[in-house]
Amino acid sequence: MAQFDSGVLLQSTLTLTKEGRLKPKIRFQTTSFQTRIRQ
């Protein structure tokens, strides 16, 4: 399940990054770290 969530988060991050925002990139890193702990 964690892998699936990561994929969804990555997609969302890419979409947000497309808009030209830097915050989503940092958000993805934080979420990735959280997902790792969850596993």
PyMOL Python script that loads the backbone (N, CA, C, O; Angstrom):
from pymol import cmd

cmd.read_pdbstr("""\
ATOM      1  N   MET A   1       0.840  -1.197   0.000  1.00  0.00           N
ATOM      2  CA  MET A   1       0.000   0.000   0.000  1.00  0.00           C
ATOM      3  C   MET A   1       0.880   1.253   0.000  1.00  0.00           C
ATOM      4  O   MET A   1       0.561   2.252  -0.644  1.00  0.00           O
ATOM      5  N   ALA A   2       1.965   1.179   0.718  1.00  0.00           N
ATOM      6  CA  ALA A   2       2.853   2.337   0.788  1.00  0.00           C
ATOM      7  C   ALA A   2       3.388   2.691  -0.599  1.00  0.00           C
ATOM      8  O   ALA A   2       3.531   3.862  -0.949  1.00  0.00           O
ATOM      9  N   GLN A   3       3.677   1.649  -1.374  1.00  0.00           N
ATOM     10  CA  GLN A   3       4.199   1.899  -2.724  1.00  0.00           C
ATOM     11  C   GLN A   3       3.141   2.598  -3.572  1.00  0.00           C
ATOM     12  O   GLN A   3       3.445   3.524  -4.323  1.00  0.00           O
ATOM     13  N   PHE A   4       1.906   2.148  -3.444  1.00  0.00           N
ATOM     14  CA  PHE A   4       0.833   2.749  -4.234  1.00  0.00           C
ATOM     15  C   PHE A   4       0.665   4.219  -3.851  1.00  0.00           C
ATOM     16  O   PHE A   4       0.535   5.082  -4.719  1.00  0.00           O
ATOM     17  N   ASP A   5       0.668   4.497  -2.542  1.00  0.00           N
ATOM     18  CA  ASP A   5       0.534   5.880  -2.079  1.00  0.00           C
ATOM     19  C   ASP A   5       1.667   6.731  -2.656  1.00  0.00           C
ATOM     20  O   ASP A   5       1.449   7.853  -3.114  1.00  0.00           O
ATOM     21  N   SER A   6       2.872   6.177  -2.624  1.00  0.00           N
ATOM     22  CA  SER A   6       4.025   6.917  -3.144  1.00  0.00           C
ATOM     23  C   SER A   6       3.792   7.285  -4.602  1.00  0.00           C
ATOM     24  O   SER A   6       4.091   8.403  -5.023  1.00  0.00           O
ATOM     25  N   GLY A   7       3.256   6.336  -5.377  1.00  0.00           N
ATOM     26  CA  GLY A   7       3.009   6.601  -6.791  1.00  0.00           C
ATOM     27  C   GLY A   7       2.019   7.733  -6.962  1.00  0.00           C
ATOM     28  O   GLY A   7       2.212   8.611  -7.803  1.00  0.00           O
ATOM     29  N   VAL A   8       0.968   7.719  -6.176  1.00  0.00           N
ATOM     30  CA  VAL A   8      -0.045   8.776  -6.275  1.00  0.00           C
ATOM     31  C   VAL A   8       0.569  10.110  -5.883  1.00  0.00           C
ATOM     32  O   VAL A   8       0.330  11.127  -6.534  1.00  0.00           O
ATOM     33  N   LEU A   9       1.358  10.101  -4.817  1.00  0.00           N
ATOM     34  CA  LEU A   9       1.976  11.342  -4.356  1.00  0.00           C
ATOM     35  C   LEU A   9       2.927  11.876  -5.427  1.00  0.00           C
ATOM     36  O   LEU A   9       2.986  13.079  -5.683  1.00  0.00           O
ATOM     37  N   LEU A  10       3.661  10.964  -6.039  1.00  0.00           N
ATOM     38  CA  LEU A  10       4.611  11.379  -7.072  1.00  0.00           C
ATOM     39  C   LEU A  10       3.865  12.042  -8.220  1.00  0.00           C
ATOM     40  O   LEU A  10       4.289  13.081  -8.724  1.00  0.00           O
ATOM     41  N   GLN A  11       2.752  11.439  -8.632  1.00  0.00           N
ATOM     42  CA  GLN A  11       1.968  12.014  -9.723  1.00  0.00           C
ATOM     43  C   GLN A  11       1.492  13.412  -9.349  1.00  0.00           C
ATOM     44  O   GLN A  11       1.594  14.341 -10.151  1.00  0.00           O
ATOM     45  N   SER A  12       0.977  13.561  -8.143  1.00  0.00           N
ATOM     46  CA  SER A  12       0.487  14.864  -7.694  1.00  0.00           C
ATOM     47  C   SER A  12       1.633  15.870  -7.687  1.00  0.00           C
ATOM     48  O   SER A  12       1.470  17.022  -8.090  1.00  0.00           O
ATOM     49  N   THR A  13       2.790  15.415  -7.222  1.00  0.00           N
ATOM     50  CA  THR A  13       3.944  16.307  -7.170  1.00  0.00           C
ATOM     51  C   THR A  13       4.321  16.767  -8.566  1.00  0.00           C
ATOM     52  O   THR A  13       4.603  17.946  -8.782  1.00  0.00           O
ATOM     53  N   LEU A  14       4.326  15.844  -9.510  1.00  0.00           N
ATOM     54  CA  LEU A  14       4.690  16.198 -10.880  1.00  0.00           C
ATOM     55  C   LEU A  14       3.702  17.212 -11.437  1.00  0.00           C
ATOM     56  O   LEU A  14       4.097  18.159 -12.117  1.00  0.00           O
ATOM     57  N   THR A  15       2.431  17.020 -11.155  1.00  0.00           N
ATOM     58  CA  THR A  15       1.411  17.944 -11.650  1.00  0.00           C
ATOM     59  C   THR A  15       1.632  19.327 -11.056  1.00  0.00           C
ATOM     60  O   THR A  15       1.569  20.331 -11.765  1.00  0.00           O
ATOM     61  N   LEU A  16       1.888  19.378  -9.761  1.00  0.00           N
ATOM     62  CA  LEU A  16       2.088  20.667  -9.102  1.00  0.00           C
ATOM     63  C   LEU A  16       3.367  21.322  -9.619  1.00  0.00           C
ATOM     64  O   LEU A  16       3.410  22.531  -9.845  1.00  0.00           O
ATOM     65  N   THR A  17       4.407  20.509  -9.804  1.00  0.00           N
ATOM     66  CA  THR A  17       5.667  21.046 -10.295  1.00  0.00           C
ATOM     67  C   THR A  17       5.469  21.642 -11.686  1.00  0.00           C
ATOM     68  O   THR A  17       6.108  22.632 -12.043  1.00  0.00           O
ATOM     69  N   LYS A  18       4.584  21.034 -12.463  1.00  0.00           N
ATOM     70  CA  LYS A  18       4.312  21.536 -13.812  1.00  0.00           C
ATOM     71  C   LYS A  18       3.830  22.977 -13.739  1.00  0.00           C
ATOM     72  O   LYS A  18       4.112  23.773 -14.634  1.00  0.00           O
ATOM     73  N   GLU A  19       3.109  23.314 -12.683  1.00  0.00           N
ATOM     74  CA  GLU A  19       2.603  24.677 -12.522  1.00  0.00           C
ATOM     75  C   GLU A  19       3.743  25.644 -12.220  1.00  0.00           C
ATOM     76  O   GLU A  19       3.588  26.861 -12.326  1.00  0.00           O
ATOM     77  N   GLY A  20       4.883  25.087 -11.844  1.00  0.00           N
ATOM     78  CA  GLY A  20       6.030  25.938 -11.568  1.00  0.00           C
ATOM     79  C   GLY A  20       6.151  26.301 -10.102  1.00  0.00           C
ATOM     80  O   GLY A  20       6.570  27.406  -9.757  1.00  0.00           O
ATOM     81  N   ARG A  21       5.783  25.370  -9.246  1.00  0.00           N
ATOM     82  CA  ARG A  21       5.877  25.649  -7.800  1.00  0.00           C
ATOM     83  C   ARG A  21       6.994  24.803  -7.202  1.00  0.00           C
ATOM     84  O   ARG A  21       7.191  23.652  -7.593  1.00  0.00           O
ATOM     85  N   LEU A  22       7.716  25.377  -6.259  1.00  0.00           N
ATOM     86  CA  LEU A  22       8.827  24.653  -5.644  1.00  0.00           C
ATOM     87  C   LEU A  22       8.389  23.923  -4.374  1.00  0.00           C
ATOM     88  O   LEU A  22       8.976  22.907  -4.004  1.00  0.00           O
ATOM     89  N   LYS A  23       7.369  24.437  -3.718  1.00  0.00           N
ATOM     90  CA  LYS A  23       6.922  23.823  -2.462  1.00  0.00           C
ATOM     91  C   LYS A  23       6.590  22.337  -2.617  1.00  0.00           C
ATOM     92  O   LYS A  23       7.012  21.534  -1.785  1.00  0.00           O
ATOM     93  N   PRO A  24       5.852  21.952  -3.647  1.00  0.00           N
ATOM     94  CA  PRO A  24       5.492  20.539  -3.811  1.00  0.00           C
ATOM     95  C   PRO A  24       6.700  19.607  -3.778  1.00  0.00           C
ATOM     96  O   PRO A  24       6.617  18.495  -3.256  1.00  0.00           O
ATOM     97  N   LYS A  25       7.813  20.056  -4.332  1.00  0.00           N
ATOM     98  CA  LYS A  25       9.017  19.216  -4.345  1.00  0.00           C
ATOM     99  C   LYS A  25       9.426  18.882  -2.911  1.00  0.00           C
ATOM    100  O   LYS A  25       9.702  17.728  -2.584  1.00  0.00           O
ATOM    101  N   ILE A  26       9.461  19.907  -2.067  1.00  0.00           N
ATOM    102  CA  ILE A  26       9.834  19.687  -0.666  1.00  0.00           C
ATOM    103  C   ILE A  26       8.784  18.811   0.012  1.00  0.00           C
ATOM    104  O   ILE A  26       9.106  17.953   0.834  1.00  0.00           O
ATOM    105  N   ARG A  27       7.537  19.040  -0.345  1.00  0.00           N
ATOM    106  CA  ARG A  27       6.448  18.271   0.258  1.00  0.00           C
ATOM    107  C   ARG A  27       6.622  16.790  -0.069  1.00  0.00           C
ATOM    108  O   ARG A  27       6.421  15.930   0.789  1.00  0.00           O
ATOM    109  N   PHE A  28       6.997  16.498  -1.317  1.00  0.00           N
ATOM    110  CA  PHE A  28       7.156  15.105  -1.740  1.00  0.00           C
ATOM    111  C   PHE A  28       8.257  14.435  -0.915  1.00  0.00           C
ATOM    112  O   PHE A  28       8.105  13.296  -0.474  1.00  0.00           O
ATOM    113  N   GLN A  29       9.360  15.149  -0.713  1.00  0.00           N
ATOM    114  CA  GLN A  29      10.457  14.590   0.073  1.00  0.00           C
ATOM    115  C   GLN A  29       9.972  14.248   1.478  1.00  0.00           C
ATOM    116  O   GLN A  29      10.288  13.184   2.012  1.00  0.00           O
ATOM    117  N   THR A  30       9.204  15.160   2.071  1.00  0.00           N
ATOM    118  CA  THR A  30       8.698  14.926   3.425  1.00  0.00           C
ATOM    119  C   THR A  30       7.756  13.726   3.437  1.00  0.00           C
ATOM    120  O   THR A  30       7.829  12.878   4.327  1.00  0.00           O
ATOM    121  N   THR A  31       6.873  13.660   2.445  1.00  0.00           N
ATOM    122  CA  THR A  31       5.922  12.547   2.389  1.00  0.00           C
ATOM    123  C   THR A  31       6.677  11.242   2.176  1.00  0.00           C
ATOM    124  O   THR A  31       6.333  10.218   2.765  1.00  0.00           O
ATOM    125  N   SER A  32       7.696  11.279   1.341  1.00  0.00           N
ATOM    126  CA  SER A  32       8.474  10.071   1.073  1.00  0.00           C
ATOM    127  C   SER A  32       9.089   9.571   2.382  1.00  0.00           C
ATOM    128  O   SER A  32       9.083   8.373   2.667  1.00  0.00           O
ATOM    129  N   PHE A  33       9.612  10.497   3.162  1.00  0.00           N
ATOM    130  CA  PHE A  33      10.223  10.132   4.444  1.00  0.00           C
ATOM    131  C   PHE A  33       9.165   9.530   5.368  1.00  0.00           C
ATOM    132  O   PHE A  33       9.412   8.518   6.024  1.00  0.00           O
ATOM    133  N   GLN A  34       8.000  10.151   5.418  1.00  0.00           N
ATOM    134  CA  GLN A  34       6.914   9.641   6.262  1.00  0.00           C
ATOM    135  C   GLN A  34       6.501   8.246   5.815  1.00  0.00           C
ATOM    136  O   GLN A  34       6.298   7.355   6.641  1.00  0.00           O
ATOM    137  N   THR A  35       6.378   8.062   4.509  1.00  0.00           N
ATOM    138  CA  THR A  35       5.978   6.755   3.979  1.00  0.00           C
ATOM    139  C   THR A  35       7.013   5.702   4.363  1.00  0.00           C
ATOM    140  O   THR A  35       6.665   4.561   4.670  1.00  0.00           O
ATOM    141  N   ARG A  36       8.267   6.085   4.344  1.00  0.00           N
ATOM    142  CA  ARG A  36       9.329   5.139   4.695  1.00  0.00           C
ATOM    143  C   ARG A  36       9.152   4.683   6.143  1.00  0.00           C
ATOM    144  O   ARG A  36       9.282   3.497   6.448  1.00  0.00           O
ATOM    145  N   ILE A  37       8.860   5.621   7.020  1.00  0.00           N
ATOM    146  CA  ILE A  37       8.671   5.274   8.434  1.00  0.00           C
ATOM    147  C   ILE A  37       7.445   4.371   8.581  1.00  0.00           C
ATOM    148  O   ILE A  37       7.440   3.435   9.380  1.00  0.00           O
ATOM    149  N   ARG A  38       6.416   4.666   7.803  1.00  0.00           N
ATOM    150  CA  ARG A  38       5.182   3.868   7.867  1.00  0.00           C
ATOM    151  C   ARG A  38       5.483   2.411   7.525  1.00  0.00           C
ATOM    152  O   ARG A  38       4.996   1.494   8.185  1.00  0.00           O
ATOM    153  N   GLN A  39       6.282   2.212   6.498  1.00  0.00           N
ATOM    154  CA  GLN A  39       6.606   0.847   6.076  1.00  0.00           C
ATOM    155  C   GLN A  39       7.237   0.097   7.233  1.00  0.00           C
ATOM    156  O   GLN A  39       7.587  -1.075   7.091  1.00  0.00           O
TER     157      GLN A  39
END
""", "prot")
cmd.dss("prot")
cmd.show_as("cartoon", "prot")
cmd.util.cbc("prot")
cmd.orient("prot")
